[in-house]
């Protein structure tokens, strides 16, 4: 199964984002540094409920099952930030299990229904 998620984190920038205005250089990082295969950060800034957060799209292939594990009341310091969208998702794959924090499931598609 192919699973497509959005993962969120706090924005680490101190600048303000004005509505309708783009923040950042007018040229792409590849053009600026004149490098074709420059790896850029995959996080983008988005506004959610009046707050600027960072979001990235993540996809996983060959997922067997997706679930939301129960919260462990004894260990409240670890895990999701309650101020961010999403929750921890558990992805079970043939080779093991992966946990993705502050994630929102966008789509899960079975390649062989």
TIRO-2110 file (N, C-alpha, C; in Angstrom, 1 decimal):
// TIRO-2110
0.9, -1.2, 0.0, N, 1, A
0.0, 0.0, 0.0, CA, 1, A
0.9, 1.2, 0.0, C, 1, A
0.5, 2.2, -0.7, N, 2, A
1.2, 3.5, -0.8, CA, 2, A
0.5, 4.5, 0.2, C, 2, A
1.2, 5.1, 1.1, N, 3, A
0.7, 6.0, 2.1, CA, 3, A
1.3, 7.4, 1.9, C, 3, A
0.4, 8.4, 1.8, N, 4, A
0.9, 9.8, 1.6, CA, 4, A
0.4, 10.6, 2.9, C, 4, A
1.4, 11.2, 3.5, N, 5, A
1.2, 12.0, 4.8, CA, 5, A
1.6, 13.4, 4.7, C, 5, A
1.1, 14.3, 5.5, N, 6, A
1.6, 15.6, 5.8, CA, 6, A
2.1, 15.6, 7.2, C, 6, A
3.4, 16.0, 7.4, N, 7, A
4.0, 16.1, 8.7, CA, 7, A
4.2, 17.5, 9.1, C, 7, A
3.9, 17.9, 10.3, N, 8, A
4.1, 19.3, 10.7, CA, 8, A
5.1, 19.5, 11.8, C, 8, A
5.7, 20.7, 11.9, N, 9, A
6.6, 21.1, 13.0, CA, 9, A
6.5, 22.6, 13.1, C, 9, A
7.0, 23.1, 14.2, N, 10, A
7.0, 24.5, 14.5, CA, 10, A
7.9, 25.2, 13.5, C, 10, A
7.5, 26.4, 13.1, N, 11, A
8.4, 27.2, 12.2, CA, 11, A
9.5, 27.8, 13.0, C, 11, A
10.7, 27.6, 12.5, N, 12, A
11.9, 28.1, 13.3, CA, 12, A
12.3, 29.5, 12.8, C, 12, A
11.6, 30.1, 12.0, N, 13, A
12.0, 31.5, 11.5, CA, 13, A
11.4, 32.5, 12.4, C, 13, A
12.1, 33.6, 12.5, N, 14, A
11.7, 34.7, 13.4, CA, 14, A
11.0, 35.8, 12.6, C, 14, A
11.0, 35.7, 11.2, N, 15, A
10.4, 36.7, 10.4, CA, 15, A
8.9, 36.5, 10.4, C, 15, A
8.2, 37.6, 10.0, N, 16, A
6.8, 37.5, 9.9, CA, 16, A
6.4, 37.3, 8.4, C, 16, A
5.3, 36.6, 8.2, N, 17, A
4.8, 36.3, 6.9, CA, 17, A
3.6, 37.2, 6.7, C, 17, A
3.6, 38.0, 5.7, N, 18, A
2.5, 38.8, 5.3, CA, 18, A
1.5, 38.0, 4.4, C, 18, A
0.2, 38.2, 4.6, N, 19, A
-0.7, 37.5, 3.7, CA, 19, A
-0.5, 37.9, 2.3, C, 19, A
-0.5, 36.9, 1.4, N, 20, A
-0.4, 37.2, 0.0, CA, 20, A
1.0, 37.5, -0.5, C, 20, A
2.0, 37.7, 0.4, N, 21, A
3.3, 38.0, -0.1, CA, 21, A
4.2, 36.8, 0.1, C, 21, A
5.1, 36.5, -0.8, N, 22, A
6.0, 35.4, -0.7, CA, 22, A
7.2, 35.9, 0.1, C, 22, A
7.8, 35.0, 0.9, N, 23, A
9.0, 35.3, 1.7, CA, 23, A
10.1, 34.5, 1.1, C, 23, A
11.2, 35.1, 0.9, N, 24, A
12.4, 34.4, 0.4, CA, 24, A
12.9, 35.0, -0.9, C, 24, A
13.9, 34.5, -1.5, N, 25, A
14.5, 35.0, -2.7, CA, 25, A
13.6, 34.7, -3.9, C, 25, A
13.7, 35.5, -5.0, N, 26, A
12.9, 35.3, -6.2, CA, 26, A
13.5, 34.2, -7.0, C, 26, A
14.7, 33.8, -6.8, N, 27, A
15.3, 32.7, -7.6, CA, 27, A
15.3, 31.4, -6.8, C, 27, A
15.4, 30.3, -7.5, N, 28, A
15.4, 29.0, -6.8, CA, 28, A
16.8, 28.8, -6.3, C, 28, A
16.9, 27.9, -5.3, N, 29, A
18.2, 27.6, -4.7, CA, 29, A
19.2, 27.1, -5.7, C, 29, A
18.8, 26.3, -6.7, N, 30, A
19.7, 25.8, -7.7, CA, 30, A
20.2, 26.9, -8.6, C, 30, A
19.3, 27.8, -9.0, N, 31, A
19.8, 29.0, -9.8, CA, 31, A
20.8, 29.8, -9.0, C, 31, A
20.4, 30.1, -7.7, N, 32, A
21.3, 31.0, -6.9, CA, 32, A
22.7, 30.4, -6.7, C, 32, A
22.8, 29.1, -6.4, N, 33, A
24.1, 28.5, -6.2, CA, 33, A
24.7, 27.9, -7.5, C, 33, A
23.9, 28.0, -8.6, N, 34, A
24.4, 27.4, -9.9, CA, 34, A
24.8, 26.0, -9.7, C, 34, A
23.9, 25.2, -9.0, N, 35, A
24.2, 23.8, -8.9, CA, 35, A
22.9, 23.1, -9.3, C, 35, A
23.0, 22.1, -10.1, N, 36, A
21.8, 21.4, -10.6, CA, 36, A
21.2, 20.4, -9.6, C, 36, A
22.0, 19.7, -8.8, N, 37, A
21.5, 18.7, -7.9, CA, 37, A
21.6, 19.1, -6.5, C, 37, A
21.4, 20.4, -6.2, N, 38, A
21.4, 20.9, -4.8, CA, 38, A
20.2, 20.3, -4.0, C, 38, A
20.5, 19.7, -2.9, N, 39, A
19.4, 19.2, -2.0, CA, 39, A
18.9, 20.4, -1.2, C, 39, A
17.6, 20.7, -1.3, N, 40, A
17.0, 21.7, -0.5, CA, 40, A
16.1, 21.1, 0.5, C, 40, A
15.8, 21.9, 1.6, N, 41, A
15.0, 21.5, 2.6, CA, 41, A
13.6, 21.2, 2.1, C, 41, A
13.0, 20.1, 2.5, N, 42, A
11.7, 19.8, 1.9, CA, 42, A
10.5, 20.4, 2.7, C, 42, A
10.8, 21.1, 3.8, N, 43, A
9.7, 21.7, 4.6, CA, 43, A
9.3, 23.0, 4.0, C, 43, A
7.9, 23.2, 3.9, N, 44, A
7.4, 24.5, 3.4, CA, 44, A
6.6, 25.2, 4.5, C, 44, A
6.5, 26.5, 4.4, N, 45, A
5.8, 27.3, 5.4, CA, 45, A
4.3, 27.3, 5.0, C, 45, A
3.4, 27.0, 6.0, N, 46, A
2.0, 27.1, 5.7, CA, 46, A
1.4, 27.8, 6.9, C, 46, A
0.2, 28.4, 6.7, N, 47, A
-0.5, 29.0, 7.8, CA, 47, A
-1.7, 28.1, 8.2, C, 47, A
-1.7, 27.8, 9.5, N, 48, A
-2.8, 26.9, 10.0, CA, 48, A
-3.4, 27.6, 11.2, C, 48, A
-4.7, 28.0, 11.1, N, 49, A
-5.4, 28.7, 12.2, CA, 49, A
-4.6, 29.9, 12.7, C, 49, A
-4.1, 30.7, 11.8, N, 50, A
-3.4, 31.9, 12.1, CA, 50, A
-2.0, 31.8, 12.5, C, 50, A
-1.5, 30.6, 12.6, N, 51, A
-0.1, 30.3, 12.9, CA, 51, A
0.7, 29.9, 11.7, C, 51, A
2.0, 30.3, 11.7, N, 52, A
2.9, 29.8, 10.6, CA, 52, A
3.6, 28.6, 11.1, C, 52, A
3.4, 27.5, 10.4, N, 53, A
4.0, 26.2, 10.7, CA, 53, A
4.8, 25.7, 9.5, C, 53, A
5.6, 24.7, 9.7, N, 54, A
6.2, 24.0, 8.6, CA, 54, A
5.6, 22.7, 8.3, C, 54, A
5.4, 22.3, 7.0, N, 55, A
4.8, 21.1, 6.6, CA, 55, A
5.6, 20.5, 5.5, C, 55, A
5.7, 19.2, 5.5, N, 56, A
6.3, 18.4, 4.4, CA, 56, A
5.4, 17.3, 4.0, C, 56, A
5.5, 16.9, 2.8, N, 57, A
4.8, 15.8, 2.3, CA, 57, A
5.7, 14.6, 2.3, C, 57, A
5.2, 13.5, 2.8, N, 58, A
6.0, 12.3, 3.0, CA, 58, A
5.2, 11.1, 2.4, C, 58, A
5.9, 10.2, 1.6, N, 59, A
5.2, 9.0, 1.2, CA, 59, A
6.0, 7.8, 1.5, C, 59, A
5.2, 6.7, 1.8, N, 60, A
5.8, 5.4, 2.2, CA, 60, A
5.2, 4.4, 1.2, C, 60, A
6.0, 3.5, 0.7, N, 61, A
5.6, 2.4, -0.1, CA, 61, A
5.7, 1.1, 0.6, C, 61, A
4.9, 0.2, 0.2, N, 62, A
4.9, -1.2, 0.8, CA, 62, A
4.5, -1.2, 2.2, C, 62, A
3.5, -0.3, 2.6, N, 63, A
2.9, -0.3, 3.9, CA, 63, A
1.9, -1.4, 4.0, C, 63, A
1.9, -2.1, 5.1, N, 64, A
0.9, -3.2, 5.3, CA, 64, A
-0.3, -2.6, 6.1, C, 64, A
-0.1, -1.8, 7.1, N, 65, A
-1.2, -1.2, 7.9, CA, 65, A
-0.8, 0.1, 8.5, C, 65, A
-1.8, 1.0, 8.7, N, 66, A
-1.6, 2.3, 9.3, CA, 66, A
-2.5, 2.3, 10.5, C, 66, A
-2.0, 2.8, 11.7, N, 67, A
-2.8, 2.9, 12.9, CA, 67, A
-2.4, 4.1, 13.7, C, 67, A
-3.2, 4.5, 14.6, N, 68, A
-2.9, 5.5, 15.6, CA, 68, A
-2.8, 4.9, 16.9, C, 68, A
-1.5, 4.8, 17.5, N, 69, A
-1.3, 4.1, 18.8, CA, 69, A
-2.0, 4.9, 19.9, C, 69, A
-2.4, 4.2, 20.9, N, 70, A
-3.0, 4.9, 22.1, CA, 70, A
-1.9, 5.7, 22.8, C, 70, A
-2.3, 6.9, 23.4, N, 71, A
-1.4, 7.7, 24.2, CA, 71, A
-1.0, 7.0, 25.4, C, 71, A
0.3, 7.1, 25.8, N, 72, A
0.8, 6.5, 27.0, CA, 72, A
0.8, 7.6, 28.1, C, 72, A
-0.2, 7.6, 29.0, N, 73, A
-0.3, 8.6, 30.1, CA, 73, A
0.9, 8.8, 30.9, C, 73, A
1.7, 7.7, 31.1, N, 74, A
2.8, 7.8, 32.0, CA, 74, A
4.0, 8.6, 31.4, C, 74, A
4.0, 8.7, 30.1, N, 75, A
5.1, 9.4, 29.4, CA, 75, A
4.6, 10.5, 28.5, C, 75, A
4.1, 11.6, 29.1, N, 76, A
3.5, 12.7, 28.3, CA, 76, A
4.5, 13.6, 27.7, C, 76, A
5.8, 13.5, 28.0, N, 77, A
6.8, 14.4, 27.4, CA, 77, A
7.2, 14.0, 26.0, C, 77, A
7.1, 12.7, 25.7, N, 78, A
7.4, 12.3, 24.4, CA, 78, A
6.2, 12.3, 23.5, C, 78, A
6.4, 12.3, 22.2, N, 79, A
5.3, 12.2, 21.3, CA, 79, A
4.9, 13.5, 20.7, C, 79, A
3.6, 13.7, 20.3, N, 80, A
3.1, 14.8, 19.6, CA, 80, A
3.1, 16.1, 20.4, C, 80, A
3.3, 17.2, 19.7, N, 81, A
3.1, 18.5, 20.2, CA, 81, A
1.6, 18.8, 20.1, C, 81, A
0.9, 19.0, 21.2, N, 82, A
-0.6, 19.2, 21.2, CA, 82, A
-1.0, 20.5, 20.4, C, 82, A
-0.1, 21.4, 20.2, N, 83, A
-0.4, 22.6, 19.4, CA, 83, A
-0.2, 22.5, 17.9, C, 83, A
0.2, 21.3, 17.5, N, 84, A
0.4, 21.1, 16.0, CA, 84, A
-0.7, 20.1, 15.5, C, 84, A
-1.0, 20.3, 14.2, N, 85, A
-2.0, 19.4, 13.6, CA, 85, A
-1.5, 17.9, 13.6, C, 85, A
-2.4, 17.0, 13.6, N, 86, A
-2.0, 15.6, 13.4, CA, 86, A
-1.7, 14.9, 14.7, C, 86, A
-1.3, 13.6, 14.5, N, 87, A
-1.0, 12.8, 15.7, CA, 87, A
0.1, 11.8, 15.2, C, 87, A
0.5, 11.0, 16.2, N, 88, A
1.5, 10.0, 15.8, CA, 88, A
0.8, 8.9, 15.0, C, 88, A
1.4, 8.5, 13.9, N, 89, A
0.8, 7.4, 13.1, CA, 89, A
1.9, 6.3, 13.1, C, 89, A
1.4, 5.1, 13.2, N, 90, A
2.2, 3.9, 13.2, CA, 90, A
2.1, 3.3, 11.8, C, 90, A
3.2, 3.1, 11.1, N, 91, A
3.2, 2.5, 9.8, CA, 91, A
3.9, 1.1, 9.9, C, 91, A
3.1, 0.0, 9.6, N, 92, A
3.7, -1.3, 9.7, CA, 92, A
4.1, -1.7, 8.3, C, 92, A
5.3, -2.1, 8.1, N, 93, A
5.8, -2.5, 6.8, CA, 93, A
6.4, -3.9, 6.9, C, 93, A
6.7, -4.5, 5.8, N, 94, A
7.2, -5.9, 5.9, CA, 94, A
8.5, -6.0, 6.7, C, 94, A
9.3, -5.0, 6.7, N, 95, A
10.5, -5.0, 7.5, CA, 95, A
10.5, -4.5, 8.9, C, 95, A
9.4, -4.0, 9.3, N, 96, A
9.3, -3.4, 10.7, CA, 96, A
8.2, -2.4, 10.8, C, 96, A
8.4, -1.5, 11.8, N, 97, A
7.4, -0.5, 12.2, CA, 97, A
8.1, 0.9, 12.2, C, 97, A
7.4, 1.9, 11.7, N, 98, A
7.9, 3.2, 11.8, CA, 98, A
6.8, 4.1, 12.4, C, 98, A
7.2, 5.1, 13.3, N, 99, A
6.3, 6.0, 13.9, CA, 99, A
6.6, 7.4, 13.3, C, 99, A
5.5, 8.1, 12.9, N, 100, A
5.7, 9.4, 12.3, CA, 100, A
4.8, 10.4, 13.2, C, 100, A
5.5, 11.3, 13.9, N, 101, A
4.9, 12.2, 14.8, CA, 101, A
4.3, 13.4, 14.1, C, 101, A
3.2, 14.0, 14.6, N, 102, A
2.5, 15.2, 14.1, CA, 102, A
2.2, 15.0, 12.6, C, 102, A
1.6, 13.9, 12.3, N, 103, A
1.3, 13.6, 10.9, CA, 103, A
-0.2, 13.5, 10.7, C, 103, A
-0.6, 13.9, 9.4, N, 104, A
-2.0, 13.8, 9.0, CA, 104, A
-2.0, 12.9, 7.8, C, 104, A
-2.9, 11.9, 7.8, N, 105, A
-3.0, 11.0, 6.7, CA, 105, A
-3.7, 11.7, 5.6, C, 105, A
-3.1, 11.8, 4.4, N, 106, A
-3.7, 12.4, 3.3, CA, 106, A
-4.4, 11.4, 2.4, C, 106, A
-3.7, 10.3, 2.1, N, 107, A
-4.2, 9.2, 1.2, CA, 107, A
-3.5, 7.9, 1.5, C, 107, A
-4.2, 6.8, 1.4, N, 108, A
-3.6, 5.5, 1.5, CA, 108, A
-4.2, 4.7, 0.3, C, 108, A
-3.4, 4.2, -0.6, N, 109, A
-3.8, 3.5, -1.8, CA, 109, A
-3.3, 2.2, -1.9, C, 109, A
-4.1, 1.2, -2.0, N, 110, A
-3.7, -0.2, -2.2, CA, 110, A
-3.4, -0.5, -3.7, C, 110, A
-2.1, -0.8, -3.9, N, 111, A
-1.7, -1.1, -5.3, CA, 111, A
-2.3, -2.4, -5.9, C, 111, A
-2.6, -3.3, -5.0, N, 112, A
-3.2, -4.6, -5.5, CA, 112, A
-4.4, -4.9, -4.7, C, 112, A
-5.6, -4.3, -5.0, N, 113, A
-6.8, -4.5, -4.2, CA, 113, A
-7.3, -5.9, -4.3, C, 113, A
END
